[in-house]
Amino acid sequence: MISYNLKSRIAAVVSLVAMLAVPAAAQTIAITGGKVYPVSGPPIENGTVIITNGKIAAVGANVPIPAGAQRIDATGKIVTPGFVDAFTQLGVQEVSAVNDTRDASARGKDNIAASFTVWEGLNPNSVLLAPARKEGITTVVVVPQGGLVSGQAALVDLVPGTMTDMIIKAPVAMVAEIGNPLAVGLASRGEVIGKLRELLEDTKFFQTHRDAFDRAATRPFAASRLDLQALIPVVEGRLPLLVSVNRVSDIDAAMRLARDYNIKLMISSAAEAWMMADKLAAARIPVLTGAMNNIPDGFASLGQRQENASLLRKAGVQVALIGNGGGDEEAFNVRNLKVEAGNAVSYGMTWDDALRAVTLAPAEFFGAADRVGSLRLGLEANVVIWSGDPFEFTTRAEHVFVRGREYNEKTRQDQLIERYRTLPGTHNTPPQ
């Protein structure tokens, strides 16, 4: 007998195959009457958004509706860009306890896997994509994990097809971890920073001595040829180094490293970043952090607080909101991003800043603001119509468009609700 879990997975794959078999129609859609938040500009009361051939064709208050357009009445509702979750393992980690469903990390040489391109393992058939999309997440950054240098991240849209179809831009960052020495096979934080310095020095040397390297006429390096090649855009300042770190002293060490090597730095996790918000703002270093949790998960995050994002923004730091509440917010519960944003607002972040932190800010950080993150002419039509304030717990995403196509497929969660809604012997059983 086939288990219910297997049945639901087969149903999800069959549904996806059916979606792939039917190409999206080249149609025009007019969303009218809602309060439109372009993010790149002021909100528009009684606004209209026109979608044509997967792109935003017009946004405004008095926009003529093209003949034959499909109309969606958004009166009393809120219209925003699709949300961008800037730190996930969506599509590369299905079940954390099952090795065969995990493709988010690489062994590398001595915990250095700079050449690892995490998106090559992206599973377009992941059953976790639909629940995220159903909650208004249309774009994510898929980030590798593990090791001193984890590898390269990619920005993808949640559309059916192949990995190639999904990718917006890759790579968008090089990911590193400096806050947990034991996890990267070293004994102390000083040794971690020393190892990173050696790696960056080797990359610069390799960059200018490739001929000698090819003749085996150079000294040994701390990393392989492919890893050194992958790090060249980092030392040239073309590819950001996204460092996962929490303790204020570790953030300071990462900032010194970035100054010494002229690296474009971004900080993620950042539990204690509020303690040096002014310095981060002055250095124009973006921070990816959450607002769900104020409980330290170790000595490196003793200063964690839920006002972190708010305090950073008030100091002028550019912030993208990501999950920090636990419960697989990087994979299974990517859909909870709107709750993170709502919590950030409840702990002092302005509503407008929170909306920007889950739309345009991450798009700007990763060099894709010309594709996603706002409602502007010519951008991809990643659009969400919300039943109310998107940061309120009970609000629903009533219509979700990704690249101009609406998605409303049933998720595994929907199937579970239907299965148990009228199960005999439960409180949901209708009265006799």
N, C-alpha and C positions, 0 to 999 in steps of 0.2 A: 504494500500500500504506500502510495506517495505521501510524504509528510506535508503538512500544511505550509511549512516554510519553503519547501522545494516548489510546491504548487504556486506559491505567490511569486517566487523568483522566476519561474517559467512564464507566468502570466505577464510579469513586468517585461521580460525579454520579448515575448510575442507582441506586446503592445508597442514596444520600441521598434521592432521590425516593421510593424504595420505603419508606424509614423514615417519610417525611412522610405517605405515603398511609395508613399504619396508625397510628392514635392509640395512645398508651400506655394499657395497660389500667389501670383503677382497681383495683389489687390490693394485698394486704397481704403483705409480705415480712418474714420473721424471720431475722435473722443471729444465730446462736447459737454459744456455746462459745469465741469468740475473746477475745484481750486487747484490750479496747476503750479507746481514748484519746479521750475527749470533747474534750480540750484546755481546755474551760471548767471542767473539774473533774478530780479525780484519776483515774488509769487504773483500769479495772474488770477484774479477772481473771474468766475464764469469764463474760463479759458477753453481753448480748443487746441488739440494736438492732431495733426494730420500725419498719417503713416502711409508711405507709398513705396512699394518694392523693398520692404525691409528697412527703410531709412526714414528719419524724421523729415517731413517735407515742409512743415510749417508749425509754429507755436505762437499763440497770441490770443488777444481778447476778441478781435473782430476778424476772424479768419474765414474767408468764403469756403463753403463745403463743396468739394468737387462732385460733379454729377456722377451718380452711381456708387458713391462711397458707402461702405458699411458704417452705419452710425451706432455709437455706443454712448448712451446717456449717462454721464457721470455727475449729474446734479446732486449736490449734497455730499459728494465724495472728494477724495484727495488723489491727485495724480502726481506721481514722482518718477524719476528715473529708476530703473531696476537697481537693486542694492548690489554693492560690490564687497564681498568678504575677502579681505586682503591677506588672510593667513589660514590656509586649510590644507588638509590631505584628502580632500574630496576627489573621488575617482581613483585614488592610488592606495586607499586603505578601506577595505569593506568591513572586515571583522577583525578587530585588533588581536584576538586570541588565535586566529587562524593564519599561519604563515603564508599559505598559498594566496591569500587575499591582500597581502601587504606588499606594496611596491614603492614605499615612501623613503627608503634608505638604501645606502650602498656601503659596502665594506671599506673600499678605498685602501690606500696605502698609509699606514700609521694614522688612521682616522682622518685622512684627507681625501675627499672625493669631489674635488672642484669640477671635474669633467662630467659628473653625474647629472644627466638631464632627466629630471623626475617625470616630465610629461611623456617620455617614451613608454612609460608603464601605465598611462592613463586608460581607465576602462570606461568607454562611452556607454556601456550597458549597466553601469553601477545602479543598483536600486536606490542609492542614496541621493542621486541627482534630482529626481522628481520631488521629494519632500522639501528639498532646499528651494527649488524653483517655485513650488507652490506657495512658499512664504515670502516671495518677492525677491529672492536671490537670483540674479540673472548672470552674474559674472563672479569668478573667484580667482584668487591667486593660489596655485597649487605649489606648496612649499615642501622641499625635502627635509628630513629630520635625521638626527644622529651624527656623531663624529664632531671633530673640531671644525672642519669645513664640510658641510652637508651636501652641497651641490647647488644646482641652478634651479630657480623657480620660473613658473610660466603663468601668464594671464589667459584665462579661457572663458568663453561663454558657455552656458549650459544649454547647448543645442544638441539634437541627435545627429548621428553621423560618425565619422572617424575622429581620432585625435587631431588630425590635420584640420578637419572642419571646425573643431571647437576652439583652436588656438587663436587668440588675438595677437599676442606678442610673446616671444620666447627667445632668449631668456630675459627676465625683467629684474633679476637680482641674484647675487651670490649669497648663500646663506651660511652663517657660521654660529658657533656656540662657544661662549667663553666663560659662562658663569658656573659651570659644573665640571671642574677638572677631572674628577674620577670618571665621569661619563665619557670622557674623551681619552682615557688611558694615561692621564698625567696626574701629578701629585699635588700641585698647588696652582693658584691663579697666576702667580708670577711666571711659572713654567709655561702656562698656556699662552700668555702674552709674548713670551720669548719665542715660543714655537711659531706663533703667527708672524712675528717680526722676521724670523729666519725664512719663512715661506715667502713673504713679500719681497725680501732681499733677493732670494733665489729667482723669483719671477722676473724682477727687473734685470738681473744678470742674464738670465736665459733669453730675455727679450732682445738683448744686444749681442749675444754670443751664440746664436743658433747654429751658425756654420761650425763653430768649434764643438758644440754639443753633438752635432751629426757626425763629426769625426771622432767622437769619444775623447775629445781633448779638453774637457772641462772637469772641474771637481765634482764630486757627488752632490746631488740636490736632495732637498727634504721631501720632494714630491716627484711623481712621474711626469713624463713629457706632456701627456694629455692634460694633467691637472695644471701644470705650469702654463700651458697654452690657454686654458680656460680662465686663468687668473689675470692674463694680460689686460683685458678690458677693465678689470677692477683697478689695477695700478695706474691705468691711463685715465681713470675717472669717468669712464663711459658706462660702466655697469655698477649699480649700487651694491655695497656690502651690507646685507641685512643681518644684524647681529642680535641673537636672542640672549637677553641678559636682564637681570632683575636688580642686583645690589647697586647702590649708588656708586660705590668705589669701582665696580666693574664697568658701569656706564662711563665713568670718568676715564678709565683705562682705554675703553674703546674709542672715546673722543680723542685722546692723545695719539692713539695709533692712526686715526684718520687724519689728524693734523700732520703728523710726521711723514705720511706717505701720500698726502693729498688725495685721500679716498672719499668718495661720496658715500656717506654713512646713513643708515637707517637703523632704528632700534625697535625691537619687538619684545613683547612681554612687559618689561619696563615697570615692574611693581613699585620701585622707589624713584622713578623718574621725576616725580613732583618735587623732590628735594633739590633738584638742580634744574628746575624748569627754565630759569632765566638764562643759564648757560646753554641749554639746548636751543632755546629760541635765538640767542645771539649767533650760534653756530649754524642755524637754519637746518637742524637735523630733525626729520620727521619721526614720529613715534607711533607705533602700532600697539594699542593696549585695550583692555576691557574694563568694564565697570560692574561686573556681576559679583565679584568676590573680594572680600577684605580679609580672608583668612590666610595667613602665611603657609606656604607648602614647604618651607624650609628656612634655614637661617639667612639665605640670600634675599628673602622677601619679607622680612620682619616688618618693614615699613609700608607694606601694601595697604592701600585704602581705596574706597570706592569713589572718592573725589579726584582720583589721579588724573583722569582725562580732563575733567573740568579745570583743575588747577593748571594743567599744561596749556590748555587753550587760553586761559586768562592771561598767561604769561607770554602768549604769542607763538606757542609751538603748534606746528601743523600736526593734526592727530587723525589717524584712521582707527575706527573702533573694530576690535576683533573679539573673539570669545576668550574669557579668562575664568569662567565659572566651573570648569571641569565638565564631566559628563560627555566626553568626546565632542566638544564644540568645534574641533578641527575637522571632524569627519561626519559622524552620525547626526550631530545636532548643529550643523552649520546653519540650519533654518532659524536658530535662536538669535541671529544677529539683531533683529529688530528689538528683542528683549534687552540685549546689551545696550542698545541705543536708548531705549526707554529708561533703563537704570541710570545711564550717564546723565540724562536730563533730570531725573529725580535727585541726583547728587550734584547738581549745580551747573551742568553744561547747558548752554542755550539750545533750544529746539533746532534752530537753524544750523548751529555748529554740529549737532548730532546728525542731522540729515546730510550735511556735507561730508561728515566723517565716514558715512557708509555709501557714498556715491562718488562725488567729484574728487575728494581728497585722495583716496587710494588710486583713482584713475590717473591723477597728476603724479603721484609718487612713482608710479611704474610706467610713466611715459605713454599713456593711452588716453589722455583726455580728448584727443581728436577722434576717438572711436566710441567711448562709453563714458558714463558718469554724470551726464547732464542731458537736458532736453534742448538740443540746439539743431538748427538746420544742418542736414547732412550726416549727423551721427547715426549710429545704429539705433534702431527703434526698440530699445530695451526699456519698456514702459510698464508701470504697475498702477492699477486703479484700486485704491484702498476704500474699504467701507467707512473708515473714519481716520482718526489720527493713527498713522502706522506704528507709533511707538506705544500705543495702548495695548494691553494684553489681549483684549477681546476683539481687536480689529482684524478683519480678514482681507487678504489680497483677493479681490473679486475677479480681476482680469490681470494676467501676466503675459506680456509680450516679450519675446526674445528675438532680436533681428526681424521684428515685424510680424512674427507668427505667434498666435495665442496658444498657450499650453494649459490644459485643464484635465489632464489624464489622472486616473485614480492611482494613488500611491499604495504601497504596502500598508501604511497606517490606515488608509481608508478601508482597505479590505479587512483589516483586523477589527475596526469599529463595526463594520457590517456583520462580521462573523459573530461577535459577542453581544451585539445590541439586543437580541431577543433570545439569548441562550437560556434554556429552562433552568430555573433555580437561582437566577440572578435578580438583582434589584431592577434590572431593565425589562424583566418579563412583563408584558402588558397584563393588567388585571383581568381575571376571568369573569 
